[in-house]
Amino acid sequence: MLFISLLVLVVVPITNFFHETGHIFIAKLFNLKGSDIVIGTGPKLISFNLLETNVQFNLFYFLGGYSTNVSEGEITNWQRGLISLGGPLINIMVASLLLISNLPYSMLVELFILFNLWVGLVNLVPYKFLNRESDGFVFLTSIYKEIKLIRMK
């Protein structure tokens, strides 16, 4: 029971926050403004501004998350593809840093390593399910569109 509680109530939301922060970090490298990170679903629990990014945690903070940028229409396909990679890559980086750190072994550290690695790798796999596109799918379609544009010139 402790394992499930730690995973759902602590590891999942923090991992989702890292993931969405990865997308926003890359977007900010392209000078995009109007960034939002929303963690969870349901009524708003708390919101605050962090480094020109509006961050919101909802009541069911352990049920996913998303990030947006207001100026998304101004970006190239190449930029959109790189922004989509930011989330999974930050999860893999967090897992790697925890693996090489000198933190004492604990179930919580192990959960963070495994879940961040899982989220990072699964999101790199290109798939489309109903209306949802994985980050890997967004990356590949964005790069495909960019190559198609280059060939047309």
CNS distance restraints for C-alpha pairs under 8 A (distance, minus, plus):
assign (resid   1 and name CA) (resid   5 and name CA) 6.13 0.50 0.50
assign (resid   2 and name CA) (resid   6 and name CA) 6.01 0.50 0.50
assign (resid   3 and name CA) (resid   7 and name CA) 6.11 0.50 0.50
assign (resid   3 and name CA) (resid 107 and name CA) 7.76 0.50 0.50
assign (resid   4 and name CA) (resid   8 and name CA) 6.01 0.50 0.50
assign (resid   5 and name CA) (resid   9 and name CA) 5.69 0.50 0.50
assign (resid   5 and name CA) (resid  10 and name CA) 7.66 0.50 0.50
assign (resid   6 and name CA) (resid  10 and name CA) 5.25 0.50 0.50
assign (resid   6 and name CA) (resid  11 and name CA) 6.31 0.50 0.50
assign (resid   6 and name CA) (resid 108 and name CA) 7.14 0.50 0.50
assign (resid   7 and name CA) (resid  11 and name CA) 4.79 0.50 0.50
assign (resid   7 and name CA) (resid  12 and name CA) 5.90 0.50 0.50
assign (resid   7 and name CA) (resid 111 and name CA) 6.84 0.50 0.50
assign (resid   8 and name CA) (resid  12 and name CA) 5.42 0.50 0.50
assign (resid   8 and name CA) (resid  13 and name CA) 7.48 0.50 0.50
assign (resid   8 and name CA) (resid  62 and name CA) 6.05 0.50 0.50
assign (resid   9 and name CA) (resid  13 and name CA) 6.83 0.50 0.50
assign (resid   9 and name CA) (resid  62 and name CA) 6.08 0.50 0.50
assign (resid  10 and name CA) (resid  14 and name CA) 6.31 0.50 0.50
assign (resid  10 and name CA) (resid  62 and name CA) 7.95 0.50 0.50
assign (resid  11 and name CA) (resid  15 and name CA) 5.90 0.50 0.50
assign (resid  11 and name CA) (resid 108 and name CA) 7.77 0.50 0.50
assign (resid  11 and name CA) (resid 111 and name CA) 6.89 0.50 0.50
assign (resid  11 and name CA) (resid 112 and name CA) 5.92 0.50 0.50
assign (resid  11 and name CA) (resid 115 and name CA) 7.47 0.50 0.50
assign (resid  12 and name CA) (resid  16 and name CA) 6.06 0.50 0.50
assign (resid  12 and name CA) (resid  62 and name CA) 5.90 0.50 0.50
assign (resid  12 and name CA) (resid 115 and name CA) 7.57 0.50 0.50
assign (resid  13 and name CA) (resid  17 and name CA) 6.10 0.50 0.50
assign (resid  13 and name CA) (resid  39 and name CA) 7.02 0.50 0.50
assign (resid  13 and name CA) (resid  40 and name CA) 7.73 0.50 0.50
assign (resid  13 and name CA) (resid  61 and name CA) 6.16 0.50 0.50
assign (resid  13 and name CA) (resid  62 and name CA) 4.94 0.50 0.50
assign (resid  13 and name CA) (resid  63 and name CA) 7.60 0.50 0.50
assign (resid  13 and name CA) (resid  64 and name CA) 7.36 0.50 0.50
assign (resid  14 and name CA) (resid  18 and name CA) 6.24 0.50 0.50
assign (resid  15 and name CA) (resid  19 and name CA) 6.14 0.50 0.50
assign (resid  15 and name CA) (resid  91 and name CA) 7.10 0.50 0.50
assign (resid  15 and name CA) (resid 112 and name CA) 7.47 0.50 0.50
assign (resid  15 and name CA) (resid 115 and name CA) 7.42 0.50 0.50
assign (resid  15 and name CA) (resid 116 and name CA) 6.02 0.50 0.50
assign (resid  16 and name CA) (resid  20 and name CA) 6.18 0.50 0.50
assign (resid  16 and name CA) (resid  39 and name CA) 7.07 0.50 0.50
assign (resid  16 and name CA) (resid  64 and name CA) 6.47 0.50 0.50
assign (resid  16 and name CA) (resid  65 and name CA) 6.20 0.50 0.50
assign (resid  17 and name CA) (resid  21 and name CA) 5.98 0.50 0.50
assign (resid  17 and name CA) (resid  37 and name CA) 7.84 0.50 0.50
assign (resid  17 and name CA) (resid  39 and name CA) 6.73 0.50 0.50
assign (resid  17 and name CA) (resid  65 and name CA) 7.51 0.50 0.50
assign (resid  18 and name CA) (resid  22 and name CA) 6.20 0.50 0.50
assign (resid  18 and name CA) (resid  87 and name CA) 7.27 0.50 0.50
assign (resid  18 and name CA) (resid  90 and name CA) 6.67 0.50 0.50
assign (resid  18 and name CA) (resid  91 and name CA) 6.57 0.50 0.50
assign (resid  19 and name CA) (resid  23 and name CA) 6.84 0.50 0.50
assign (resid  19 and name CA) (resid  86 and name CA) 7.53 0.50 0.50
assign (resid  19 and name CA) (resid  87 and name CA) 4.14 0.50 0.50
assign (resid  19 and name CA) (resid  88 and name CA) 6.26 0.50 0.50
assign (resid  19 and name CA) (resid  90 and name CA) 6.20 0.50 0.50
assign (resid  19 and name CA) (resid  91 and name CA) 5.91 0.50 0.50
assign (resid  20 and name CA) (resid  24 and name CA) 6.42 0.50 0.50
assign (resid  20 and name CA) (resid  37 and name CA) 6.47 0.50 0.50
assign (resid  20 and name CA) (resid  65 and name CA) 7.27 0.50 0.50
assign (resid  20 and name CA) (resid  66 and name CA) 6.18 0.50 0.50
assign (resid  20 and name CA) (resid  67 and name CA) 5.67 0.50 0.50
assign (resid  20 and name CA) (resid  87 and name CA) 5.67 0.50 0.50
assign (resid  21 and name CA) (resid  25 and name CA) 5.93 0.50 0.50
assign (resid  21 and name CA) (resid  37 and name CA) 7.43 0.50 0.50
assign (resid  21 and name CA) (resid  67 and name CA) 7.92 0.50 0.50
assign (resid  21 and name CA) (resid  87 and name CA) 6.89 0.50 0.50
assign (resid  22 and name CA) (resid  26 and name CA) 6.48 0.50 0.50
assign (resid  22 and name CA) (resid  83 and name CA) 7.99 0.50 0.50
assign (resid  22 and name CA) (resid  86 and name CA) 4.45 0.50 0.50
assign (resid  22 and name CA) (resid  87 and name CA) 4.29 0.50 0.50
assign (resid  22 and name CA) (resid  88 and name CA) 7.51 0.50 0.50
assign (resid  22 and name CA) (resid  89 and name CA) 7.31 0.50 0.50
assign (resid  22 and name CA) (resid  90 and name CA) 5.40 0.50 0.50
assign (resid  23 and name CA) (resid  27 and name CA) 6.27 0.50 0.50
assign (resid  23 and name CA) (resid  67 and name CA) 7.20 0.50 0.50
assign (resid  23 and name CA) (resid  83 and name CA) 5.20 0.50 0.50
assign (resid  23 and name CA) (resid  84 and name CA) 6.13 0.50 0.50
assign (resid  23 and name CA) (resid  85 and name CA) 7.16 0.50 0.50
assign (resid  23 and name CA) (resid  86 and name CA) 4.52 0.50 0.50
assign (resid  23 and name CA) (resid  87 and name CA) 4.91 0.50 0.50
assign (resid  24 and name CA) (resid  28 and name CA) 6.05 0.50 0.50
assign (resid  24 and name CA) (resid  35 and name CA) 6.72 0.50 0.50
assign (resid  24 and name CA) (resid  67 and name CA) 7.05 0.50 0.50
assign (resid  24 and name CA) (resid  68 and name CA) 7.84 0.50 0.50
assign (resid  24 and name CA) (resid  69 and name CA) 7.96 0.50 0.50
assign (resid  24 and name CA) (resid  83 and name CA) 7.45 0.50 0.50
assign (resid  24 and name CA) (resid  86 and name CA) 7.71 0.50 0.50
assign (resid  25 and name CA) (resid  29 and name CA) 6.45 0.50 0.50
assign (resid  25 and name CA) (resid  86 and name CA) 7.24 0.50 0.50
assign (resid  26 and name CA) (resid  30 and name CA) 6.77 0.50 0.50
assign (resid  26 and name CA) (resid  82 and name CA) 7.15 0.50 0.50
assign (resid  26 and name CA) (resid  83 and name CA) 5.26 0.50 0.50
assign (resid  26 and name CA) (resid  86 and name CA) 5.94 0.50 0.50
assign (resid  27 and name CA) (resid  31 and name CA) 6.60 0.50 0.50
assign (resid  27 and name CA) (resid  32 and name CA) 5.54 0.50 0.50
assign (resid  27 and name CA) (resid  69 and name CA) 7.78 0.50 0.50
assign (resid  27 and name CA) (resid  79 and name CA) 7.97 0.50 0.50
assign (resid  27 and name CA) (resid  83 and name CA) 5.78 0.50 0.50
assign (resid  28 and name CA) (resid  32 and name CA) 5.20 0.50 0.50
assign (resid  28 and name CA) (resid  33 and name CA) 7.14 0.50 0.50
assign (resid  30 and name CA) (resid  79 and name CA) 7.55 0.50 0.50
assign (resid  32 and name CA) (resid  69 and name CA) 6.81 0.50 0.50
assign (resid  32 and name CA) (resid  70 and name CA) 7.89 0.50 0.50
assign (resid  32 and name CA) (resid  71 and name CA) 6.10 0.50 0.50
assign (resid  32 and name CA) (resid  72 and name CA) 7.54 0.50 0.50
assign (resid  33 and name CA) (resid  52 and name CA) 7.85 0.50 0.50
assign (resid  33 and name CA) (resid  69 and name CA) 6.38 0.50 0.50
assign (resid  33 and name CA) (resid  70 and name CA) 6.56 0.50 0.50
assign (resid  33 and name CA) (resid  71 and name CA) 6.32 0.50 0.50
assign (resid  34 and name CA) (resid  52 and name CA) 7.62 0.50 0.50
assign (resid  34 and name CA) (resid  53 and name CA) 6.89 0.50 0.50
assign (resid  34 and name CA) (resid  54 and name CA) 8.00 0.50 0.50
assign (resid  34 and name CA) (resid  68 and name CA) 7.85 0.50 0.50
assign (resid  34 and name CA) (resid  69 and name CA) 5.19 0.50 0.50
assign (resid  34 and name CA) (resid  70 and name CA) 4.87 0.50 0.50
assign (resid  34 and name CA) (resid  71 and name CA) 6.87 0.50 0.50
assign (resid  35 and name CA) (resid  52 and name CA) 7.26 0.50 0.50
assign (resid  35 and name CA) (resid  53 and name CA) 4.93 0.50 0.50
assign (resid  35 and name CA) (resid  54 and name CA) 6.39 0.50 0.50
assign (resid  35 and name CA) (resid  67 and name CA) 7.16 0.50 0.50
assign (resid  35 and name CA) (resid  68 and name CA) 5.63 0.50 0.50
assign (resid  35 and name CA) (resid  69 and name CA) 4.39 0.50 0.50
assign (resid  35 and name CA) (resid  70 and name CA) 6.58 0.50 0.50
assign (resid  36 and name CA) (resid  53 and name CA) 5.52 0.50 0.50
assign (resid  36 and name CA) (resid  54 and name CA) 4.72 0.50 0.50
assign (resid  36 and name CA) (resid  55 and name CA) 5.89 0.50 0.50
assign (resid  36 and name CA) (resid  56 and name CA) 7.85 0.50 0.50
assign (resid  36 and name CA) (resid  67 and name CA) 5.41 0.50 0.50
assign (resid  36 and name CA) (resid  68 and name CA) 5.24 0.50 0.50
assign (resid  36 and name CA) (resid  69 and name CA) 6.42 0.50 0.50
assign (resid  37 and name CA) (resid  53 and name CA) 7.23 0.50 0.50
assign (resid  37 and name CA) (resid  54 and name CA) 6.24 0.50 0.50
assign (resid  37 and name CA) (resid  55 and name CA) 4.78 0.50 0.50
assign (resid  37 and name CA) (resid  56 and name CA) 6.22 0.50 0.50
assign (resid  37 and name CA) (resid  65 and name CA) 7.42 0.50 0.50
assign (resid  37 and name CA) (resid  66 and name CA) 5.97 0.50 0.50
assign (resid  37 and name CA) (resid  67 and name CA) 4.39 0.50 0.50
assign (resid  37 and name CA) (resid  68 and name CA) 6.73 0.50 0.50
assign (resid  38 and name CA) (resid  55 and name CA) 5.99 0.50 0.50
assign (resid  38 and name CA) (resid  56 and name CA) 4.78 0.50 0.50
assign (resid  38 and name CA) (resid  57 and name CA) 6.00 0.50 0.50
assign (resid  38 and name CA) (resid  58 and name CA) 7.47 0.50 0.50
assign (resid  38 and name CA) (resid  65 and name CA) 5.40 0.50 0.50
assign (resid  38 and name CA) (resid  66 and name CA) 5.44 0.50 0.50
assign (resid  38 and name CA) (resid  67 and name CA) 6.22 0.50 0.50
assign (resid  39 and name CA) (resid  55 and name CA) 7.95 0.50 0.50
assign (resid  39 and name CA) (resid  56 and name CA) 6.20 0.50 0.50
assign (resid  39 and name CA) (resid  57 and name CA) 4.90 0.50 0.50
assign (resid  39 and name CA) (resid  58 and name CA) 6.19 0.50 0.50
assign (resid  39 and name CA) (resid  61 and name CA) 5.52 0.50 0.50
assign (resid  39 and name CA) (resid  62 and name CA) 7.51 0.50 0.50
assign (resid  39 and name CA) (resid  63 and name CA) 7.53 0.50 0.50
assign (resid  39 and name CA) (resid  64 and name CA) 6.18 0.50 0.50
assign (resid  39 and name CA) (resid  65 and name CA) 4.17 0.50 0.50
assign (resid  39 and name CA) (resid  66 and name CA) 6.62 0.50 0.50
assign (resid  40 and name CA) (resid  57 and name CA) 6.20 0.50 0.50
assign (resid  40 and name CA) (resid  58 and name CA) 5.05 0.50 0.50
assign (resid  40 and name CA) (resid  59 and name CA) 6.83 0.50 0.50
assign (resid  40 and name CA) (resid  60 and name CA) 5.14 0.50 0.50
assign (resid  40 and name CA) (resid  61 and name CA) 3.72 0.50 0.50
assign (resid  40 and name CA) (resid  62 and name CA) 5.62 0.50 0.50
assign (resid  40 and name CA) (resid  63 and name CA) 4.72 0.50 0.50
assign (resid  40 and name CA) (resid  64 and name CA) 5.14 0.50 0.50
assign (resid  40 and name CA) (resid  65 and name CA) 5.24 0.50 0.50
assign (resid  41 and name CA) (resid  58 and name CA) 5.28 0.50 0.50
assign (resid  41 and name CA) (resid  59 and name CA) 6.41 0.50 0.50
assign (resid  41 and name CA) (resid  60 and name CA) 5.24 0.50 0.50
assign (resid  41 and name CA) (resid  61 and name CA) 6.34 0.50 0.50
assign (resid  41 and name CA) (resid  63 and name CA) 6.31 0.50 0.50
assign (resid  41 and name CA) (resid  64 and name CA) 7.45 0.50 0.50
assign (resid  41 and name CA) (resid  65 and name CA) 7.67 0.50 0.50
assign (resid  42 and name CA) (resid  58 and name CA) 5.64 0.50 0.50
assign (resid  42 and name CA) (resid  59 and name CA) 5.46 0.50 0.50
assign (resid  42 and name CA) (resid  60 and name CA) 6.00 0.50 0.50
assign (resid  43 and name CA) (resid  58 and name CA) 5.51 0.50 0.50
assign (resid  43 and name CA) (resid  59 and name CA) 5.55 0.50 0.50
assign (resid  44 and name CA) (resid  56 and name CA) 6.97 0.50 0.50
assign (resid  44 and name CA) (resid  57 and name CA) 6.18 0.50 0.50
assign (resid  44 and name CA) (resid  58 and name CA) 4.25 0.50 0.50
assign (resid  44 and name CA) (resid  59 and name CA) 6.06 0.50 0.50
assign (resid  45 and name CA) (resid  56 and name CA) 7.56 0.50 0.50
assign (resid  45 and name CA) (resid  57 and name CA) 5.64 0.50 0.50
assign (resid  45 and name CA) (resid  58 and name CA) 4.86 0.50 0.50
assign (resid  45 and name CA) (resid  59 and name CA) 5.45 0.50 0.50
assign (resid  46 and name CA) (resid  56 and name CA) 5.82 0.50 0.50
assign (resid  46 and name CA) (resid  57 and name CA) 5.40 0.50 0.50
assign (resid  46 and name CA) (resid  58 and name CA) 6.91 0.50 0.50
assign (resid  47 and name CA) (resid  54 and name CA) 7.04 0.50 0.50
assign (resid  47 and name CA) (resid  55 and name CA) 5.45 0.50 0.50
assign (resid  47 and name CA) (resid  56 and name CA) 4.15 0.50 0.50
assign (resid  47 and name CA) (resid  57 and name CA) 6.22 0.50 0.50
assign (resid  48 and name CA) (resid  54 and name CA) 5.89 0.50 0.50
assign (resid  48 and name CA) (resid  55 and name CA) 5.41 0.50 0.50
assign (resid  48 and name CA) (resid  56 and name CA) 6.62 0.50 0.50
assign (resid  49 and name CA) (resid  53 and name CA) 5.44 0.50 0.50
assign (resid  49 and name CA) (resid  54 and name CA) 4.53 0.50 0.50
assign (resid  49 and name CA) (resid  55 and name CA) 5.94 0.50 0.50
assign (resid  50 and name CA) (resid  54 and name CA) 6.38 0.50 0.50
assign (resid  50 and name CA) (resid  55 and name CA) 6.86 0.50 0.50
assign (resid  57 and name CA) (resid  61 and name CA) 5.93 0.50 0.50
assign (resid  68 and name CA) (resid  72 and name CA) 7.80 0.50 0.50
assign (resid  71 and name CA) (resid  75 and name CA) 7.54 0.50 0.50
assign (resid  75 and name CA) (resid  79 and name CA) 5.99 0.50 0.50
assign (resid  75 and name CA) (resid  80 and name CA) 6.50 0.50 0.50
assign (resid  76 and name CA) (resid  80 and name CA) 6.24 0.50 0.50
assign (resid  76 and name CA) (resid 146 and name CA) 7.95 0.50 0.50
assign (resid  77 and name CA) (resid  81 and name CA) 6.15 0.50 0.50
assign (resid  77 and name CA) (resid 142 and name CA) 4.79 0.50 0.50
assign (resid  77 and name CA) (resid 143 and name CA) 6.45 0.50 0.50
assign (resid  77 and name CA) (resid 145 and name CA) 6.60 0.50 0.50
assign (resid  77 and name CA) (resid 146 and name CA) 5.59 0.50 0.50
assign (resid  78 and name CA) (resid  82 and name CA) 6.36 0.50 0.50
assign (resid  78 and name CA) (resid 142 and name CA) 6.15 0.50 0.50
assign (resid  78 and name CA) (resid 143 and name CA) 5.89 0.50 0.50
assign (resid  78 and name CA) (resid 146 and name CA) 6.22 0.50 0.50
assign (resid  79 and name CA) (resid  83 and name CA) 6.09 0.50 0.50
assign (resid  80 and name CA) (resid  84 and name CA) 6.23 0.50 0.50
assign (resid  80 and name CA) (resid 138 and name CA) 7.76 0.50 0.50
assign (resid  80 and name CA) (resid 139 and name CA) 7.25 0.50 0.50
assign (resid  80 and name CA) (resid 142 and name CA) 6.52 0.50 0.50
assign (resid  81 and name CA) (resid  85 and name CA) 6.58 0.50 0.50
assign (resid  81 and name CA) (resid 138 and name CA) 6.14 0.50 0.50
assign (resid  81 and name CA) (resid 139 and name CA) 3.99 0.50 0.50
assign (resid  81 and name CA) (resid 140 and name CA) 7.11 0.50 0.50
assign (resid  81 and name CA) (resid 141 and name CA) 7.83 0.50 0.50
assign (resid  81 and name CA) (resid 142 and name CA) 5.18 0.50 0.50
assign (resid  81 and name CA) (resid 143 and name CA) 6.37 0.50 0.50
assign (resid  82 and name CA) (resid  86 and name CA) 6.55 0.50 0.50
assign (resid  82 and name CA) (resid 139 and name CA) 6.73 0.50 0.50
assign (resid  83 and name CA) (resid  87 and name CA) 7.73 0.50 0.50
assign (resid  84 and name CA) (resid  88 and name CA) 7.96 0.50 0.50
assign (resid  84 and name CA) (resid 135 and name CA) 5.01 0.50 0.50
assign (resid  84 and name CA) (resid 136 and name CA) 7.30 0.50 0.50
assign (resid  84 and name CA) (resid 138 and name CA) 6.40 0.50 0.50
assign (resid  84 and name CA) (resid 139 and name CA) 5.97 0.50 0.50
assign (resid  85 and name CA) (resid  89 and name CA) 6.08 0.50 0.50
assign (resid  85 and name CA) (resid 124 and name CA) 7.48 0.50 0.50
assign (resid  85 and name CA) (resid 135 and name CA) 6.21 0.50 0.50
assign (resid  85 and name CA) (resid 136 and name CA) 7.08 0.50 0.50
assign (resid  85 and name CA) (resid 139 and name CA) 6.74 0.50 0.50
assign (resid  86 and name CA) (resid  90 and name CA) 6.12 0.50 0.50
assign (resid  87 and name CA) (resid  91 and name CA) 6.51 0.50 0.50
assign (resid  87 and name CA) (resid 120 and name CA) 7.23 0.50 0.50
assign (resid  87 and name CA) (resid 135 and name CA) 7.81 0.50 0.50
assign (resid  88 and name CA) (resid  92 and name CA) 6.32 0.50 0.50
assign (resid  88 and name CA) (resid 119 and name CA) 6.78 0.50 0.50
assign (resid  88 and name CA) (resid 120 and name CA) 3.87 0.50 0.50
assign (resid  88 and name CA) (resid 121 and name CA) 6.70 0.50 0.50
assign (resid  88 and name CA) (resid 123 and name CA) 5.93 0.50 0.50
assign (resid  88 and name CA) (resid 124 and name CA) 6.42 0.50 0.50
assign (resid  88 and name CA) (resid 135 and name CA) 7.52 0.50 0.50
assign (resid  89 and name CA) (resid  93 and name CA) 6.04 0.50 0.50
assign (resid  89 and name CA) (resid 120 and name CA) 6.22 0.50 0.50
assign (resid  90 and name CA) (resid  94 and name CA) 6.05 0.50 0.50
assign (resid  90 and name CA) (resid 120 and name CA) 7.52 0.50 0.50
assign (resid  91 and name CA) (resid  95 and name CA) 6.26 0.50 0.50
assign (resid  91 and name CA) (resid 116 and name CA) 4.80 0.50 0.50
assign (resid  91 and name CA) (resid 117 and name CA) 6.15 0.50 0.50
assign (resid  91 and name CA) (resid 119 and name CA) 6.76 0.50 0.50
assign (resid  91 and name CA) (resid 120 and name CA) 5.01 0.50 0.50
assign (resid  92 and name CA) (resid  96 and name CA) 6.10 0.50 0.50
assign (resid  92 and name CA) (resid 116 and name CA) 6.20 0.50 0.50
assign (resid  92 and name CA) (resid 117 and name CA) 5.17 0.50 0.50
assign (resid  92 and name CA) (resid 120 and name CA) 5.36 0.50 0.50
assign (resid  92 and name CA) (resid 121 and name CA) 7.43 0.50 0.50
assign (resid  93 and name CA) (resid  97 and name CA) 6.05 0.50 0.50
assign (resid  94 and name CA) (resid  98 and name CA) 6.14 0.50 0.50
assign (resid  94 and name CA) (resid 113 and name CA) 7.36 0.50 0.50
assign (resid  94 and name CA) (resid 116 and name CA) 6.81 0.50 0.50
assign (resid  95 and name CA) (resid  99 and name CA) 6.16 0.50 0.50
assign (resid  95 and name CA) (resid 112 and name CA) 6.93 0.50 0.50
assign (resid  95 and name CA) (resid 113 and name CA) 4.39 0.50 0.50
assign (resid  95 and name CA) (resid 114 and name CA) 7.07 0.50 0.50
assign (resid  95 and name CA) (resid 116 and name CA) 5.59 0.50 0.50
assign (resid  95 and name CA) (resid 117 and name CA) 5.65 0.50 0.50
assign (resid  96 and name CA) (resid 100 and name CA) 6.39 0.50 0.50
assign (resid  96 and name CA) (resid 113 and name CA) 7.47 0.50 0.50
assign (resid  97 and name CA) (resid 101 and name CA) 5.93 0.50 0.50
assign (resid  98 and name CA) (resid 103 and name CA) 7.47 0.50 0.50
assign (resid  98 and name CA) (resid 109 and name CA) 7.38 0.50 0.50
assign (resid  98 and name CA) (resid 113 and name CA) 6.35 0.50 0.50
assign (resid  99 and name CA) (resid 113 and name CA) 6.91 0.50 0.50
assign (resid 103 and name CA) (resid 109 and name CA) 7.92 0.50 0.50
assign (resid 105 and name CA) (resid 109 and name CA) 6.56 0.50 0.50
assign (resid 105 and name CA) (resid 110 and name CA) 7.29 0.50 0.50
assign (resid 106 and name CA) (resid 110 and name CA) 6.27 0.50 0.50
assign (resid 107 and name CA) (resid 111 and name CA) 6.05 0.50 0.50
assign (resid 108 and name CA) (resid 112 and name CA) 6.24 0.50 0.50
assign (resid 109 and name CA) (resid 113 and name CA) 6.24 0.50 0.50
assign (resid 110 and name CA) (resid 114 and name CA) 6.12 0.50 0.50
assign (resid 111 and name CA) (resid 115 and name CA) 5.81 0.50 0.50
assign (resid 112 and name CA) (resid 116 and name CA) 5.84 0.50 0.50
assign (resid 113 and name CA) (resid 117 and name CA) 6.09 0.50 0.50
assign (resid 114 and name CA) (resid 118 and name CA) 6.04 0.50 0.50
assign (resid 115 and name CA) (resid 119 and name CA) 6.02 0.50 0.50
assign (resid 116 and name CA) (resid 120 and name CA) 5.99 0.50 0.50
assign (resid 117 and name CA) (resid 121 and name CA) 6.09 0.50 0.50
assign (resid 118 and name CA) (resid 122 and name CA) 5.91 0.50 0.50
assign (resid 119 and name CA) (resid 123 and name CA) 6.01 0.50 0.50
assign (resid 120 and name CA) (resid 124 and name CA) 6.46 0.50 0.50
assign (resid 121 and name CA) (resid 125 and name CA) 6.78 0.50 0.50
assign (resid 123 and name CA) (resid 134 and name CA) 5.49 0.50 0.50
assign (resid 123 and name CA) (resid 135 and name CA) 5.39 0.50 0.50
assign (resid 123 and name CA) (resid 136 and name CA) 6.00 0.50 0.50
assign (resid 124 and name CA) (resid 134 and name CA) 7.05 0.50 0.50
assign (resid 124 and name CA) (resid 135 and name CA) 5.87 0.50 0.50
assign (resid 124 and name CA) (resid 136 and name CA) 4.20 0.50 0.50
assign (resid 124 and name CA) (resid 137 and name CA) 7.69 0.50 0.50
assign (resid 125 and name CA) (resid 134 and name CA) 6.98 0.50 0.50
assign (resid 125 and name CA) (resid 135 and name CA) 7.63 0.50 0.50
assign (resid 125 and name CA) (resid 136 and name CA) 5.17 0.50 0.50
assign (resid 125 and name CA) (resid 137 and name CA) 7.09 0.50 0.50
assign (resid 126 and name CA) (resid 133 and name CA) 7.74 0.50 0.50
assign (resid 126 and name CA) (resid 134 and name CA) 5.82 0.50 0.50
assign (resid 126 and name CA) (resid 135 and name CA) 6.99 0.50 0.50
assign (resid 126 and name CA) (resid 136 and name CA) 4.28 0.50 0.50
assign (resid 126 and name CA) (resid 137 and name CA) 3.93 0.50 0.50
assign (resid 126 and name CA) (resid 138 and name CA) 7.62 0.50 0.50
assign (resid 126 and name CA) (resid 140 and name CA) 7.40 0.50 0.50
assign (resid 127 and name CA) (resid 133 and name CA) 6.07 0.50 0.50
assign (resid 127 and name CA) (resid 134 and name CA) 5.58 0.50 0.50
assign (resid 127 and name CA) (resid 136 and name CA) 7.24 0.50 0.50
assign (resid 127 and name CA) (resid 137 and name CA) 5.51 0.50 0.50
assign (resid 128 and name CA) (resid 132 and name CA) 5.67 0.50 0.50
assign (resid 128 and name CA) (resid 133 and name CA) 4.45 0.50 0.50
assign (resid 128 and name CA) (resid 134 and name CA) 6.37 0.50 0.50
assign (resid 128 and name CA) (resid 137 and name CA) 6.91 0.50 0.50
assign (resid 129 and name CA) (resid 133 and name CA) 6.49 0.50 0.50
assign (resid 133 and name CA) (resid 137 and name CA) 5.92 0.50 0.50
assign (resid 133 and name CA) (resid 138 and name CA) 6.47 0.50 0.50
assign (resid 134 and name CA) (resid 138 and name CA) 6.34 0.50 0.50
assign (resid 135 and name CA) (resid 139 and name CA) 6.07 0.50 0.50
assign (resid 136 and name CA) (resid 140 and name CA) 6.18 0.50 0.50
assign (resid 137 and name CA) (resid 141 and name CA) 6.09 0.50 0.50
assign (resid 138 and name CA) (resid 142 and name CA) 5.90 0.50 0.50
assign (resid 139 and name CA) (resid 143 and name CA) 6.15 0.50 0.50
assign (resid 140 and name CA) (resid 144 and name CA) 6.02 0.50 0.50
assign (resid 141 and name CA) (resid 145 and name CA) 6.12 0.50 0.50
assign (resid 142 and name CA) (resid 146 and name CA) 6.21 0.50 0.50
assign (resid 143 and name CA) (resid 147 and name CA) 6.14 0.50 0.50
assign (resid 144 and name CA) (resid 148 and name CA) 6.13 0.50 0.50
assign (resid 145 and name CA) (resid 149 and name CA) 6.20 0.50 0.50
assign (resid 146 and name CA) (resid 150 and name CA) 6.27 0.50 0.50
assign (resid 147 and name CA) (resid 151 and name CA) 6.20 0.50 0.50
assign (resid 148 and name CA) (resid 152 and name CA) 6.31 0.50 0.50
assign (resid 149 and name CA) (resid 153 and name CA) 6.66 0.50 0.50
